[in-house]
């Protein structure tokens, strides 16, 4: 029976030969991602129900990111609950402040994502990991609790939609523009309950990181997961990054400090100590509910106008709109190549509005610093933040006042998303955000190339 | 009698249901105090025990925060009737043992303030004020089982 890559991965995880869209399956989970907002309530539920256990301390990856460093007393309490639990259960891959980063940038970077696996996380943008040919989806706290305790979850096998990305992206146009164009076409519920499978020659020209920007926003079209098949680009990324998790993270060393020797990392063995993974691909005659073609060579830089991610229009239709702030970061566009793109435009210029640069992980932060990007950002008048989700969700570090407008490389522009309910968020690529920061208004980045 | 609070709009998202600035707590009563704050800041003053929220398509889109379900449940809302629900919100509600009603007619036959009676077994929403009747397809059996057990964790505990 012909199956899509999503169906094959779920069949494997459910121990079945085949599954069809609509089937209910119990899938074994390979990795559970935990952060500081949705995990503490999951921990409380498990304790309350008397099932305070973890199915496998090697397969749970923990990083505080939304409100870290703690923004106030209440979020510090969330971090404390997370910390107590991670130590108590000897979670091996626990990234504490100093090694913690925005989860969806951190997990692939640290080698926790492998093709063919089922990954769940207590965060809607967990769909990001599908860029590495894995099935990956966001869940709430109760599901998270169940996954932590049992290593299993029920899933309804999603039908798949195929998005064929043809042609080559022109200068100044990036993967963010592609996904904004996709969502503008199909709407915020255009892929509701479905898998979004991306394919086509334009993907072949994108790095694994650029692809993550695309799968990251699958949820903004209502998708259950976004997925991209394995290729040479994936292989190279994995060759570079899988060894990070095999070594054991520095964070593990940090929690084994004197006085807490009882929480030393468990001895190796099992999945975490091997670099193996399984590659699945869609059959040629697999079924799709729809096939959408995109000509990437005709694509222009896109801006999603408030208040929905589907509000994307070509920059030509909105250029000149005045902004108050630019935000370059997040799980969508806070990776090193995003910072390089922004730096290229900001070099030798000065920003006209408040501009925040938020490297998504400590590794990215260090890399940007070593490459001299921080000098460029400083000289341009930007502020550089610690890795955090921060203002992307209106948490802290750059929230907006009433009536303010922000050009942002993030993924959501809902009402009140980055601050006051009467503030506005405009979603765009790092290039468009940087060019707009310089001009103080929505600006076509192709002018600055 | 349950009163309907109608928001005749699509894509009411999790940031409107419970803004992220309140996610530094998971206390249900505290969250309930901010329920729908960025959509209708008077909602919490108007809502009474057992009332119903009525909305258009894609209700609950956005974040995976179960805090959105907790805020609504904490505000003592009985159920949400919407044309469609976003996936994670829908799943979270089932996992919490909170019944949702999906009906394409949701906003057609219910006006703000109408008095509503729901029969969950037969799948009928009766609008006492307008004299209208909406039939809905009850949740699938596996979801009802989870809800009857009092949520996913109680459900899986049974199998442990």
Interface residues (C-beta under 8 A of the other chain):
Chain A: X24 X37 X38 X40 X41 X44 X45 X46 X49 X51 X66 X67 X71 X72 X74 X75 X78 X122 X123 X124 X126 X138 X139 X140 X141 X142 X143 X145 X146 X149 X150 X154 X188 X189 X192 X193 X219 X222 X224 X308 X393 X394 X395 X399 X412 X414 X415 X416 X417 X421
Chain B: X11 X13 X15 X16 X19 X20 X21 X23 X24 X25 X26 X38 X39 X57 X58 X61 X62 X63 X64 X65 X66 X67 X69 X84 X86 X87 X88 X91 X92 X95 X96 X142 X151 X152 X153 X154 X156 X157 X160
